[in-house]
Amino acid sequence: MTDLATALTNGADLKTWVLVIVGNVFIAVLAIRMLGHYAKREWGDMVTSFIGAVILAGIIYFPDGFITLLKTLWQKVI
């Protein structure tokens, strides 16, 4: 419980804590959907769910690196 109390006193820690919890829920939902697509042999939908899960994992576990990647891509476009 002390980790939660510490996270609530600092906004950055709270953001990280919420991002990890919510992100893991979304990844679990995508994994369950992928299992259903695999069972039905819907390969395109399964691959799409996998790509979404990989992107979401990158956002959750490496937010600074993901922001740097987006900035780099944006600079290349402009």
HUCORVEN-V580022 format. One record per residue. N is the residue number from 1. RES is the residue in one small letter. SS is DSSP state (hx for helix, st for strand, lp for the rest). PHI is phi as a letter, one per 20 degrees, with the letter a starting at -180 (999 if undefined). PSI is psi in whole degrees, 0 to 359 (* if undefined). Layout:
<<N	RES	SS	PHI	PSI> <N	RES	SS	PHI	PSI>>
This chain:
<<1	m	lp	999	337> <2	t	hx	f	330> <3	d	hx	f	320> <4	l	hx	f	317> <5	a	hx	f	320> <6	t	hx	f	320> <7	a	hx	f	327> <8	l	hx	f	340> <9	t	hx	e	341> <10	n	lp	c	123> <11	g	hx	f	322> <12	a	hx	f	319> <13	d	hx	f	323> <14	l	hx	f	318> <15	k	hx	f	315> <16	t	hx	f	316> <17	w	hx	f	313> <18	v	hx	f	318> <19	l	hx	f	319> <20	v	hx	f	315> <21	i	hx	f	309> <22	v	hx	f	320> <23	g	hx	f	319> <24	n	hx	f	325> <25	v	hx	f	315> <26	f	hx	f	320> <27	i	hx	f	320> <28	a	hx	f	318> <29	v	hx	f	317> <30	l	hx	f	324> <31	a	hx	f	320> <32	i	hx	f	319> <33	r	hx	f	320> <34	m	hx	f	321> <35	l	hx	f	318> <36	g	hx	f	319> <37	h	hx	f	322> <38	y	hx	f	318> <39	a	hx	f	325> <40	k	lp	e	359> <41	r	lp	m	40> <42	e	lp	e	83> <43	w	hx	f	320> <44	g	hx	f	317> <45	d	hx	f	324> <46	m	hx	f	316> <47	v	hx	f	320> <48	t	hx	f	317> <49	s	hx	f	322> <50	f	hx	f	316> <51	i	hx	f	319> <52	g	hx	f	320> <53	a	hx	f	322> <54	v	hx	f	316> <55	i	hx	f	316> <56	l	hx	f	320> <57	a	hx	f	322> <58	g	hx	f	320> <59	i	hx	f	319> <60	i	hx	f	309> <61	y	hx	e	340> <62	f	lp	c	62> <63	p	hx	f	321> <64	d	hx	f	319> <65	g	hx	f	324> <66	f	hx	f	320> <67	i	hx	f	319> <68	t	hx	f	318> <69	l	hx	f	315> <70	l	hx	f	319> <71	k	hx	f	318> <72	t	hx	f	315> <73	l	hx	f	320> <74	w	hx	f	320> <75	q	hx	f	326> <76	k	hx	f	325> <77	v	hx	f	319> <78	i	lp	e	*>>
